[in-house]
Amino acid sequence: PYARLFRISRFGLDPIDFQDTDHFRMMRDFCSDPAAFLAEALYEDEP
């Protein structure tokens, strides 16, 4: 509780909210629709 999170960027350390982290968004997307998440993650553009 009350932890401060930071993201490392090319400009240094930037404060970030938990729900704005890449890890949180990825887990939220997976939990809300696992099939669509996997289809998107495994999709490769064909030439």
C-alpha positions as CSV (number, residue, x, y, z in Angstrom):
1,P,0.0,0.0,0.0
2,Y,1.1,3.5,-0.8
3,A,4.0,2.4,-2.8
4,R,5.3,4.7,-5.5
5,L,6.0,3.0,-8.9
6,F,8.4,4.3,-11.5
7,R,9.0,3.4,-15.1
8,I,12.4,3.5,-16.6
9,S,12.4,5.6,-19.8
10,R,15.0,7.3,-22.0
11,F,14.3,10.4,-19.9
12,G,15.0,8.7,-16.6
13,L,12.5,7.5,-14.0
14,D,8.9,8.5,-14.5
15,P,6.2,8.0,-11.9
16,I,3.4,5.7,-13.1
17,D,0.1,4.4,-11.7
18,F,-0.2,0.6,-11.2
19,Q,-3.0,0.3,-13.7
20,D,-0.9,2.1,-16.4
21,T,2.0,-0.4,-16.3
22,D,2.5,-2.7,-19.3
23,H,2.3,-5.7,-17.0
24,F,-1.1,-4.7,-15.6
25,R,-2.5,-4.0,-19.0
26,M,-1.3,-7.2,-20.4
27,M,-2.8,-9.3,-17.5
28,R,-6.1,-7.3,-17.7
29,D,-6.4,-8.0,-21.4
30,F,-5.6,-11.7,-21.0
31,C,-8.0,-12.1,-18.1
32,S,-10.9,-10.3,-19.9
33,D,-10.6,-12.4,-23.1
34,P,-7.9,-15.1,-23.1
35,A,-8.7,-16.4,-26.6
36,A,-8.5,-13.0,-28.3
37,F,-5.4,-12.2,-26.4
38,L,-3.6,-15.3,-27.5
39,A,-4.9,-14.9,-31.1
40,E,-3.4,-11.4,-31.2
41,A,-0.2,-12.4,-29.5
42,L,0.4,-15.4,-31.8
43,Y,-0.7,-13.7,-35.0
44,E,2.1,-13.1,-37.5
45,D,1.7,-11.1,-40.6
46,E,2.1,-13.2,-43.7
47,P,4.1,-11.8,-46.7
